[in-house]
Amino acid sequence: MPSAKRHEEDPGAKLRKLLSGKRTIAVPGVFNPAVALLAEDAGFECLYLSGSAFANSMGLPDLGVTTLTEIAAAAGRITTAVPSMPLIVDVDTGFGEVVNVARTVREMEKAGAAAIQIEDQVMPKRCGHLDGKEVVEPAEMAKKIIAAKDAAKTELVIIARTDAAEMEGLDRAIERAKLYQKAGADVIFPEALKSKEEFAEFAKKVRGPLLANMTEFGKTPYLSLSDFSSLGEGYKLVIFPVTTFRVAMKAMRDALRELSKSGTQKRLLEKMMTRDEFYELTDYRSFERADQATAGKASRLLDGPSEE
């Protein structure tokens, strides 16, 4: 079989190269390796493992109920499948207090993550676009960022998300962002801003690189990559964290209803990826050739003259 893919370069270093450029980069959410392969095939340069999409894919709510072990394993599967693309991993509040954040960093580095995203919510955390969130004291979040930076042994990028704009106002969110940068955050992520004007105000007062969240059905209006580019060079990353999951879930629901109703999949065929297309995506033929080559070598050994 083909040898396992390995990381040729520090994943964090790859992401830092992207952040150093002038472009605003679209980052799709991928919740398993097959979706990551599709994103690579579509030409994206960076990937995002959403805590929400991952929890939802397990049939769980986005309330911080998944574990470090589960998310590290999921991240590792994605980076093994697509080692050439830096992966940003949403680690919610860091899976605990300061000491837990340090271990989170170590596990994410082992998993091949390029970046981790930590948020300043109180546990149990909530989706950033729902009401009823609470945030920790700014100093508490700063300690977690310091712990993450101290624990990192690679070029791991630390992304600090603040949910404070919703509860404390934009000015307080800006103050928190500046503190988080002083603590060592490499990228700032202002969550649930409500207008292009708010994004512009934030970028004016907080130096980049910044990350913007274009989730669906939330508090933020739908802005394009060009919209963010027009705000200057601050917004380097725009994530679409749950887009693929939501589209996939609706498609699967519709397919199951059709199958239940009609008793046949015939009307669904045109909506499917074909067998050959999926084989190409997963590099099936190279595994098949490797298996045949191994079988040939074994056969020649068995057919050769025996030694007395």
C-alpha positions in Angstrom: 0.0 0.0 0.0 1.1 3.6 -0.5 3.1 5.0 2.5 1.2 7.3 4.8 1.4 11.0 3.9 3.7 13.1 6.1 4.0 16.8 6.8 6.8 18.2 4.7 6.8 21.6 6.4 5.7 22.9 9.7 1.9 23.5 9.2 2.0 26.7 11.2 4.8 28.1 9.0 2.6 27.4 6.0 -0.3 29.4 7.5 2.0 32.2 8.5 3.1 32.5 4.9 -0.5 32.9 3.8 -1.1 35.5 6.6 1.9 37.5 5.4 0.4 38.0 2.0 -1.9 40.8 0.9 -4.9 38.6 -0.2 -8.0 37.8 1.8 -8.3 34.0 1.9 -11.5 31.9 2.0 -11.3 29.1 4.4 -14.0 26.4 4.1 -15.1 24.3 7.1 -14.3 20.6 6.7 -15.7 18.1 9.2 -14.0 14.9 8.0 -11.2 13.9 5.6 -13.5 13.3 2.6 -14.7 16.9 2.7 -11.1 18.1 3.2 -10.2 16.2 0.0 -13.0 18.0 -1.8 -11.8 21.3 -0.6 -8.3 20.6 -1.8 -9.7 19.5 -5.2 -11.7 22.8 -5.4 -8.4 24.8 -5.0 -8.7 26.1 -1.5 -5.4 26.9 0.4 -6.4 26.5 4.0 -9.0 24.5 6.0 -11.1 25.0 9.1 -12.3 22.3 11.6 -15.4 23.8 13.2 -16.2 22.7 16.7 -19.9 23.2 15.8 -19.8 21.1 12.7 -17.7 18.4 14.4 -20.1 18.2 17.4 -23.1 18.3 15.1 -21.7 15.5 12.9 -21.6 13.4 16.1 -25.2 14.2 16.7 -24.3 16.5 19.6 -25.1 20.2 20.2 -22.5 23.0 20.0 -22.2 23.4 23.7 -18.6 22.4 24.3 -19.5 18.8 25.0 -16.9 17.2 22.7 -13.5 16.3 24.2 -9.9 17.2 23.5 -9.2 13.5 22.5 -12.1 13.5 20.0 -11.2 16.7 18.3 -7.4 15.9 18.2 -8.2 12.5 16.6 -10.5 14.3 14.0 -7.8 16.9 13.2 -5.2 14.2 12.8 -7.3 12.3 10.3 -7.8 15.5 8.2 -4.2 16.5 8.2 -3.1 13.0 7.3 -5.5 13.0 4.3 -4.6 16.5 3.2 -1.1 17.3 4.6 -0.3 20.0 2.1 -3.1 22.3 3.5 -2.8 24.1 6.9 -5.7 23.3 9.2 -7.2 25.7 11.7 -8.8 23.8 14.6 -11.6 25.3 16.8 -10.8 24.3 20.3 -13.6 26.2 21.9 -12.4 27.5 25.3 -9.3 25.3 25.3 -10.9 22.4 27.1 -10.5 23.8 30.5 -8.4 26.2 32.4 -4.8 27.4 31.8 -3.1 24.1 32.4 -5.6 22.4 30.1 -4.8 24.9 27.3 -1.2 23.9 27.4 -2.1 20.3 26.9 -4.5 21.2 24.1 -1.6 22.9 22.3 0.6 19.8 22.6 -2.2 17.5 21.3 -3.0 19.8 18.4 0.6 20.0 17.4 0.8 16.2 17.4 -2.3 16.2 15.2 -0.6 18.4 12.7 -2.7 21.5 13.2 -1.5 24.8 11.8 -3.5 26.9 14.2 -5.8 26.7 17.2 -8.7 29.1 17.8 -9.5 29.9 21.5 -12.6 31.9 22.5 -13.3 34.0 25.6 -16.6 32.5 26.5 -17.6 31.0 29.9 -18.3 27.3 29.8 -20.6 25.9 28.8 -20.0 27.9 25.7 -22.6 28.6 23.1 -22.7 29.3 19.4 -21.3 32.8 18.8 -24.5 33.8 17.0 -27.0 32.8 19.8 -28.2 34.9 22.7 -27.3 34.2 26.3 -23.5 34.1 25.9 -21.2 35.1 28.7 -17.5 36.0 28.5 -14.7 35.5 31.0 -12.7 38.4 32.4 -10.2 39.7 29.9 -7.2 38.7 32.1 -8.4 35.1 32.2 -8.4 34.9 28.5 -5.0 36.6 28.3 -3.6 33.9 30.6 -4.8 31.2 28.3 -3.2 32.9 25.3 0.1 33.2 27.2 -0.1 29.5 28.2 -0.7 28.5 24.6 2.2 30.5 23.3 4.5 29.1 26.0 3.5 25.5 25.3 3.9 25.7 21.5 7.0 23.9 20.2 6.1 24.5 16.5 5.0 27.6 14.5 1.5 26.9 15.7 -0.7 30.0 15.1 -2.8 31.2 18.0 -6.2 32.7 17.0 -8.0 34.5 19.8 -11.8 34.9 19.4 -13.7 37.5 21.3 -17.5 37.2 21.8 -17.6 40.5 23.7 -19.2 42.7 21.1 -22.6 41.2 21.7 -22.6 41.6 25.5 -20.2 44.5 26.1 -20.2 46.5 22.9 -17.8 46.9 20.0 -15.4 49.2 22.0 -14.9 46.7 24.7 -14.4 44.0 22.1 -11.7 46.1 20.6 -10.0 46.7 24.0 -10.0 42.9 24.6 -8.5 42.3 21.2 -5.6 44.6 21.9 -5.0 42.9 25.2 -5.1 39.5 23.6 -2.5 40.7 21.0 -0.3 41.8 23.9 -0.6 38.4 25.4 0.7 36.9 22.2 -2.3 36.1 19.9 -1.2 35.9 16.3 -4.7 36.5 14.8 -7.8 38.2 16.3 -11.3 36.9 15.5 -14.2 39.3 16.4 -17.3 37.1 16.6 -20.9 38.1 15.6 -20.3 41.6 14.3 -23.5 43.0 12.9 -22.5 45.1 9.9 -19.8 45.9 7.4 -19.4 49.1 9.3 -18.6 47.3 12.5 -16.0 45.1 10.7 -14.5 48.3 9.2 -14.4 50.0 12.7 -12.7 46.9 14.2 -10.1 46.7 11.5 -9.4 50.4 11.8 -8.6 50.1 15.5 -7.1 46.6 15.8 -4.1 45.8 13.6 -4.3 42.6 11.5 -4.2 39.8 10.8 -7.9 39.4 11.5 -10.3 36.6 10.9 -14.0 37.0 10.0 -16.7 34.4 10.3 -19.3 34.0 7.5 -21.5 31.5 9.1 -25.1 31.2 7.9 -28.3 32.1 9.7 -26.6 34.2 12.3 -26.2 37.8 13.4 -23.6 38.8 10.7 -24.7 39.8 7.2 -23.4 37.9 4.3 -20.2 39.7 3.1 -18.0 38.5 0.3 -14.2 38.1 0.1 -14.1 41.3 -2.0 -16.1 43.1 0.7 -13.5 42.2 3.3 -10.6 43.1 0.9 -12.1 46.5 0.5 -11.6 47.1 4.2 -7.9 47.1 3.8 -5.3 44.4 4.5 -6.5 43.5 8.1 -8.9 40.6 7.3 -6.7 37.8 6.1 -9.0 34.9 6.7 -12.7 34.5 6.1 -14.1 31.2 7.4 -17.2 29.4 6.2 -17.3 27.0 9.2 -20.5 25.0 8.7 -21.4 25.6 5.1 -20.4 22.2 3.8 -22.1 20.4 6.8 -25.4 22.3 6.3 -25.5 21.6 2.6 -24.7 17.9 3.1 -27.3 17.5 5.8 -30.1 19.0 3.7 -29.0 16.9 0.7 -29.0 13.7 2.8 -32.3 14.5 4.4 -33.9 15.0 1.0 -32.3 11.8 -0.3 -33.6 9.7 2.6 -37.1 11.1 2.3 -37.1 10.3 -1.4 -35.8 6.8 -0.8 -38.4 6.2 2.0 -41.2 7.5 -0.3 -40.3 5.8 -3.6 -38.4 2.7 -2.5 -35.7 3.4 -5.1 -32.7 5.7 -5.6 -33.1 6.1 -9.3 -34.2 9.8 -9.1 -31.2 10.5 -6.9 -28.5 9.3 -9.3 -27.9 12.6 -11.0 -27.3 14.2 -7.6 -24.6 11.7 -6.6 -20.9 11.6 -7.0 -20.2 8.6 -9.1 -18.1 5.6 -8.1 -15.3 6.7 -10.4 -15.3 10.2 -9.2 -15.0 9.1 -5.6 -12.3 6.6 -6.5 -10.3 9.5 -8.1 -10.8 11.7 -5.1 -9.5 9.0 -2.7 -6.7 7.9 -5.0 -8.2 4.4 -5.0 -6.2 3.2 -8.1 -2.8 3.8 -6.5 -3.8 1.6 -3.5 -4.9 -1.0 -5.9 -1.7 -0.9 -7.9 0.4 -1.0 -4.7 -1.5 -4.1 -3.6 -1.0 -5.8 -7.0 2.7 -5.0 -6.9 3.1 -6.5 -3.5 1.2 -9.6 -4.5 3.5 -9.9 -7.6 6.6 -9.7 -5.4 5.3 -12.3 -3.0 4.4 -14.6 -5.9 7.9 -14.4 -7.4 9.3 -15.4 -4.0 7.1 -18.4 -3.7 7.7 -19.5 -7.3 11.5 -19.2 -7.1 13.8 -22.1 -6.5 13.8 -23.4 -3.0 17.2 -23.6 -1.1 18.3 -26.9 0.2 
